[in-house]
């Protein structure tokens, strides 16, 4: 009995120890499993948040991709609209210029028609033969210059082609300066200047030599390739060619009378008569000023006096001065020049020639 009791107690003790160990192991496993589960749940939440952020980014990328072509297309359309607006503005300016030219041509045609009627209504008797190589026909009943004779064996004509030759007022000169070239060439004052030079060429003696230079900041011959050379006044092609080239000139820039007088020394032999068609005193010397600024009357007079130093002595100088505001000393200065050299000073009416 004692042996059996001992065996049973030992077996019971073993079973009790196993149950205690098993219970402790279960509690430890449950604790470890709970911590791992918590970590797994946290990772799953982070993955879900990552998926959400990925979806948001993908949607934003799709919206940006859809909007970008539309923005590019809108930019291109705006650029095209601006280009078309500029073309339309240029077309409007050109249309106004063409209208002015058409009106001017209509007036010229009307004047020519009136002249034709007067000629048809005159005598049918044959008059004496003329002594001019080139004809010039004015308009209306105006009288031509009395006392302005074009004489000499070598006649140099200097015509001002600066911007001020487009109009009598500074405001209109600035306005015309920004217009198309065709409008600047058709300005009333410039057309009078061309008519004046045309009249001079019609008065040239047939046996004389001539040369016509245009001057603004520089002085250049109107006939290409004729620099420093004399042309024959008996050659109608030379006369008409010079006037044709003058009609192509666009008035621009300032006025350098010093460079204009320098032409006299470039011709060999020198001219024995000089005729100047201008509208005022010079605005610069031989070279442009380093600083551009407004030139007042006193400064213009000093530039004029400095230019006279380039003028050879004993050459008659005649001046045809067209109207221009803001230069009151010009008539006196040019009159003194013609008086000193034995030339003629004239300031024609606005409707001449």
C-alpha positions as CSV (number, residue, x, y, z in Angstrom):
1,X,0.0,0.0,0.0
2,X,2.8,2.3,0.9
3,X,4.5,1.6,-2.5
4,X,1.3,2.2,-4.5
5,X,0.7,5.4,-2.6
6,X,4.1,6.6,-3.4
7,X,3.8,5.7,-7.1
8,X,0.4,7.5,-7.4
9,X,1.7,10.6,-5.6
10,X,4.7,10.7,-7.9
11,X,2.5,10.3,-11.0
12,X,0.2,13.0,-9.7
13,X,3.0,15.3,-9.1
14,X,4.3,14.8,-12.6
15,X,0.8,15.5,-14.1
16,X,0.6,18.6,-12.0
17,X,4.0,19.9,-13.1
18,X,3.1,19.2,-16.8
19,X,-0.2,21.1,-16.4
20,X,1.6,24.0,-14.7
21,X,4.3,24.2,-17.5
22,X,1.6,23.9,-20.2
23,X,-0.4,26.7,-18.7
24,X,2.6,29.0,-18.5
25,X,3.6,28.2,-22.1
26,X,0.1,29.0,-23.4
27,X,0.2,32.4,-21.6
28,X,3.6,33.2,-23.0
29,X,2.5,32.2,-26.6
30,X,-0.7,34.3,-26.3
31,X,1.4,37.3,-25.2
32,X,3.9,37.0,-28.1
33,X,1.1,36.4,-30.6
34,X,-0.8,39.6,-29.4
35,X,2.3,41.8,-29.9
36,X,2.9,40.4,-33.4
37,X,-0.7,40.8,-34.3
38,X,-0.6,44.4,-33.2
39,X,2.5,45.0,-35.4
40,X,0.8,43.3,-38.4
41,X,-2.3,45.5,-37.9
42,X,-0.2,48.6,-37.8
43,X,1.6,47.6,-41.0
44,X,-1.7,46.9,-42.7
45,X,-2.9,50.3,-41.8
46,X,0.2,51.9,-43.2
47,X,-0.2,49.9,-46.4
48,X,-3.8,51.1,-46.8
49,X,-2.7,54.7,-46.2
50,X,0.0,54.2,-48.9
51,X,-2.6,52.9,-51.3
52,X,-4.9,55.9,-50.6
53,X,-2.0,58.4,-51.2
54,X,-1.1,56.5,-54.4
55,X,-4.6,56.8,-55.7
56,X,-4.7,60.6,-54.9
57,X,-1.4,61.1,-56.7
58,X,-2.5,59.1,-59.7
59,X,-5.7,61.1,-60.0
60,X,-3.7,64.4,-59.7
61,X,-1.4,63.2,-62.4
62,X,-4.3,62.4,-64.7
63,X,-5.9,65.8,-64.2
64,X,-2.6,67.6,-64.8
65,X,-2.1,65.5,-68.0
66,X,-5.5,66.5,-69.2
67,X,-5.1,70.2,-68.4
68,X,-1.6,70.7,-69.9
69,X,-2.5,70.3,-73.6
70,X,-5.4,72.7,-73.0
71,X,-3.1,75.3,-71.6
72,X,-0.6,74.9,-74.4
73,X,-3.4,75.2,-77.0
74,X,-4.8,78.3,-75.2
75,X,-1.3,79.9,-75.3
76,X,-0.9,79.2,-79.0
77,X,-4.3,80.6,-79.7
78,X,-3.4,83.8,-77.8
79,X,-0.2,84.2,-79.8
80,X,-2.0,83.7,-83.0
81,X,-4.6,86.3,-82.0
82,X,-1.8,88.9,-81.2
83,X,-0.2,88.2,-84.6
84,X,-3.4,88.7,-86.4
85,X,-4.1,91.9,-84.5
86,X,-0.7,93.3,-85.6
87,X,-1.3,92.3,-89.2
88,X,-4.8,93.9,-89.1
89,X,-3.3,97.2,-87.7
90,X,-0.6,97.2,-90.5
91,X,-3.3,96.6,-93.1
92,X,-5.4,99.5,-91.8
93,X,-2.4,101.8,-92.0
94,X,-1.6,100.7,-95.5
95,X,-5.2,101.1,-96.5
96,X,-5.3,104.7,-95.2
97,X,-2.0,105.4,-97.0
98,X,-3.4,104.0,-100.3
99,X,-6.5,106.1,-99.9
100,X,-4.4,109.3,-99.5
101,X,-2.3,108.3,-102.5
102,X,-5.4,107.7,-104.6
103,X,-6.9,111.1,-103.6
104,X,-3.6,112.8,-104.5
105,X,-3.5,111.1,-107.9
106,X,-7.1,112.2,-108.5
107,X,-6.1,115.8,-107.8
108,X,-3.1,115.5,-110.1
109,X,-5.3,114.0,-112.8
110,X,-7.8,116.8,-112.4
111,X,-5.0,119.4,-112.7
112,X,-3.6,117.8,-115.8
113,X,-7.1,117.7,-117.4
114,X,-7.5,121.4,-116.7
115,X,-4.2,122.2,-118.3
116,X,-5.1,120.1,-121.3
117,X,-8.4,122.1,-121.7
118,X,-6.5,125.4,-121.5
119,X,-4.1,124.3,-124.2
120,X,-6.9,123.1,-126.4
121,X,-8.7,126.4,-126.0
122,X,-5.5,128.4,-126.9
123,X,-4.2,129.5,-130.3
124,X,-3.5,126.8,-132.9
125,X,-0.6,128.8,-134.3
126,X,2.8,127.1,-134.1
127,X,5.1,128.9,-131.7
128,X,8.8,129.2,-131.7
129,X,10.9,126.2,-130.8
130,X,11.9,126.0,-127.1
131,X,15.4,126.0,-125.7
132,X,14.7,123.6,-122.8
133,X,15.6,119.9,-122.8
134,X,13.0,119.1,-120.1
135,X,9.5,120.5,-119.8
136,X,7.8,121.5,-116.5
137,X,4.1,122.2,-116.4
138,X,2.6,123.8,-113.2
139,X,-1.0,123.8,-112.1
140,X,-3.5,126.6,-111.9
141,X,-2.9,130.2,-112.9
142,X,0.1,130.9,-110.6
143,X,3.0,132.9,-111.9
144,X,6.4,131.5,-111.7
145,X,9.5,132.9,-110.0
146,X,10.6,136.3,-111.4
147,X,14.3,136.8,-111.0
148,X,15.3,133.1,-110.2
149,X,17.3,132.2,-113.1
150,X,19.3,128.9,-113.3
151,X,22.6,129.9,-114.8
152,X,26.1,128.4,-115.0
153,X,28.2,125.8,-116.7
154,X,28.3,123.4,-113.8
155,X,25.3,123.6,-111.5
156,X,25.0,121.7,-108.2
157,X,21.6,121.2,-106.7
158,X,21.5,120.2,-103.0
159,X,18.1,119.1,-101.8
160,X,17.3,118.5,-98.1
161,X,15.9,115.0,-97.5
162,X,15.7,115.1,-93.7
163,X,12.5,114.2,-91.8
164,X,11.4,117.8,-91.4
165,X,10.8,118.1,-95.2
166,X,7.5,116.1,-94.7
167,X,5.6,118.9,-93.0
168,X,5.7,122.5,-91.7
169,X,5.0,121.6,-88.0
170,X,7.1,119.5,-85.7
171,X,4.0,117.6,-84.4
172,X,3.0,116.4,-87.9
173,X,6.6,115.5,-88.7
174,X,6.8,113.2,-85.7
175,X,3.4,111.7,-86.6
176,X,4.5,111.1,-90.2
177,X,7.8,109.7,-89.1
178,X,6.0,106.7,-87.6
179,X,3.8,106.0,-90.7
180,X,4.6,103.7,-93.7
181,X,7.2,104.8,-96.3
182,X,4.5,105.3,-98.9
183,X,2.7,107.8,-96.7
184,X,5.9,109.7,-96.0
185,X,6.7,109.9,-99.7
186,X,3.3,111.4,-100.4
187,X,3.5,114.1,-97.8
188,X,2.4,117.5,-99.2
189,X,5.6,119.4,-98.3
190,X,7.8,116.7,-99.7
191,X,5.9,116.7,-102.9
192,X,6.4,120.4,-103.1
193,X,10.2,119.9,-102.6
194,X,10.2,117.3,-105.4
195,X,8.3,119.8,-107.6
196,X,10.8,122.5,-106.9
197,X,13.7,120.3,-107.9
198,X,11.8,119.2,-111.0
199,X,11.3,122.9,-111.9
200,X,15.0,123.6,-111.5
201,X,16.0,120.8,-113.8
202,X,13.6,122.1,-116.4
203,X,15.4,125.5,-116.3
204,X,18.9,124.0,-116.8
205,X,20.8,125.4,-119.9
206,X,21.2,122.6,-122.4
207,X,24.9,123.0,-122.7
208,X,25.5,123.0,-118.9
209,X,26.6,120.2,-116.6
210,X,24.6,119.4,-113.5
211,X,24.6,117.2,-110.4
212,X,21.9,116.7,-107.7
213,X,22.7,115.5,-104.2
214,X,20.3,114.7,-101.4
215,X,21.5,115.4,-97.9
216,X,20.3,114.7,-94.4
217,X,23.0,113.4,-92.0
218,X,24.9,112.4,-95.1
219,X,25.1,113.7,-98.6
220,X,24.6,111.2,-101.6
221,X,24.0,111.7,-105.3
222,X,20.5,110.9,-106.5
223,X,21.8,109.0,-109.6
224,X,23.6,105.9,-108.4
225,X,27.2,105.6,-109.4
226,X,27.5,109.3,-110.3
227,X,29.4,110.5,-107.1
228,X,31.9,113.1,-108.0
229,X,30.8,113.2,-111.6
230,X,29.0,115.8,-113.7
231,X,26.0,114.9,-115.8
232,X,24.9,116.4,-119.1
233,X,21.9,118.7,-118.9
234,X,21.2,117.9,-122.6
235,X,20.5,114.3,-121.6
236,X,16.8,113.8,-120.9
237,X,17.4,110.4,-119.4
238,X,19.8,111.9,-116.8
239,X,17.4,114.6,-115.9
240,X,14.3,112.4,-115.6
241,X,16.4,109.7,-113.9
242,X,17.5,112.1,-111.2
243,X,13.9,113.2,-110.5
244,X,12.7,109.5,-110.6
245,X,15.3,108.6,-107.9
246,X,14.2,111.6,-105.8
247,X,10.6,110.4,-105.8
248,X,11.9,107.1,-104.3
249,X,13.6,108.9,-101.4
250,X,11.9,108.6,-97.9
251,X,12.6,111.8,-95.9
252,X,14.3,110.8,-92.6
253,X,17.0,111.7,-90.0
254,X,18.4,115.2,-89.2
255,X,20.2,117.8,-91.3
256,X,24.0,118.3,-91.8
257,X,24.7,121.3,-94.0
258,X,28.4,120.7,-93.4
259,X,28.3,117.4,-95.2
260,X,26.3,119.0,-98.0
261,X,28.9,121.7,-98.5
262,X,31.7,119.0,-98.5
263,X,30.3,117.7,-101.8
264,X,31.5,120.9,-103.5
265,X,35.1,119.8,-102.9
266,X,34.4,116.3,-104.3
267,X,33.4,117.6,-107.7
268,X,36.1,118.3,-110.3
269,X,36.0,120.9,-111.6
270,X,34.1,122.7,-108.9
271,X,30.6,124.0,-109.6
272,X,30.1,127.6,-110.6
273,X,26.6,127.7,-109.2
274,X,25.0,126.0,-106.2
275,X,21.2,125.8,-105.5
276,X,20.0,124.6,-102.1
277,X,16.4,123.4,-101.5
278,X,15.9,123.2,-97.7
279,X,13.5,124.2,-94.9
280,X,15.8,125.4,-92.1
281,X,19.2,125.5,-90.4
282,X,21.2,122.3,-89.8
283,X,20.6,120.2,-86.7
284,X,24.0,118.5,-86.5
285,X,27.6,118.9,-87.7
286,X,29.7,116.5,-89.8
287,X,29.1,113.7,-87.3
288,X,26.1,112.9,-85.1
289,X,26.3,114.1,-81.5
290,X,27.3,111.6,-78.9
291,X,24.2,112.5,-76.9
292,X,20.9,113.1,-78.7
293,X,19.1,116.2,-77.5
294,X,16.9,119.0,-78.8
295,X,18.8,121.6,-80.8
296,X,17.7,125.2,-80.2
297,X,17.9,128.2,-82.5
298,X,21.3,129.5,-81.3
299,X,22.9,126.0,-81.6
300,X,21.5,125.7,-85.2
301,X,23.0,129.1,-86.1
302,X,26.4,128.0,-84.8
303,X,26.2,124.8,-86.8
304,X,25.3,126.9,-89.9
305,X,28.3,129.2,-89.4
306,X,30.6,126.2,-88.9
307,X,29.3,124.7,-92.1
308,X,30.1,127.9,-94.0
309,X,33.8,127.1,-93.3
310,X,33.5,124.2,-95.8
311,X,32.1,126.4,-98.5
312,X,34.6,127.5,-101.1
313,X,34.7,131.2,-101.9
314,X,33.4,133.0,-105.0
315,X,30.6,130.5,-105.8
316,X,27.1,131.9,-106.0
317,X,24.7,130.2,-103.7
318,X,20.9,130.4,-104.3
319,X,18.5,129.1,-101.6
320,X,14.8,128.1,-101.9
321,X,13.5,127.9,-98.4
322,X,10.3,126.0,-97.7
323,X,8.2,126.9,-94.7
324,X,9.0,125.3,-91.3
325,X,7.9,126.3,-87.8
326,X,10.3,126.8,-84.9
327,X,13.3,128.1,-86.9
328,X,12.9,131.9,-87.1
329,X,16.6,132.6,-87.8
330,X,16.8,130.4,-90.9
331,X,15.5,133.1,-93.4
332,X,17.9,135.7,-92.2
333,X,20.9,133.3,-92.2
334,X,20.2,132.0,-95.7
335,X,19.5,135.5,-97.0
336,X,22.8,136.7,-95.7
337,X,24.5,133.8,-97.4
338,X,23.0,134.5,-100.8
339,X,23.6,138.2,-100.4
340,X,27.3,137.6,-99.7
341,X,27.9,135.1,-102.6
342,X,25.7,136.8,-105.2
343,X,22.9,134.3,-105.3
344,X,19.2,134.6,-104.9
345,X,17.1,133.8,-101.8
346,X,13.4,132.8,-102.2
347,X,10.7,131.4,-99.9
348,X,7.9,130.3,-102.3
349,X,4.2,130.1,-101.5
350,X,2.7,126.9,-100.2
351,X,1.0,126.2,-103.6
352,X,4.2,126.5,-105.6
353,X,5.1,124.9,-108.0
